[in-house]
Amino acid sequence: YEAADRAQEIIEKNTSRFTDQLLKGAMYGNGLLIPIHIIDDRDLYLSDVRNQMTEELTGPDFPRRQARHWRLPPDAPEIDQLLAALAQNARGAIGNEIMAGITRDAAEQLLQRLDDHLAER
């Protein structure tokens, strides 16, 4: 259990630090993407309520713009930063999946050893 707990702690820490924060910084830190409340996206109830409350706070004259990344040329350095952050995010998710598989395999082996031991009795 300790090894599984430790692996989970590592996954969560790495995901937070190296995946989520990196991607969030690349997407929002330099204004490349616009937070969803500024975009007219009302597909979900939560988004709808959040948009309404934000509009009430900011007023009707607050500028609504398309996310900046859609206006950049494909070879813009910001696009490279975003792609690098997305690639790192994917690599982190794959690493987490591999670690989860290793933990699952170890648990299955332990169960098999327990079953074998009990069958011998």
Secondary structure by P-SEA (a helix, b strand, c coil): caaaaaaaaaaaaaaacccaaaaaaaccccccccccccccccccaaaaaaaaaaaaaaccccccccccccccccccaaaaaaaaaaaaaaaaaaaaaaaaaaaaaaaaaaaaaaaaaaaac
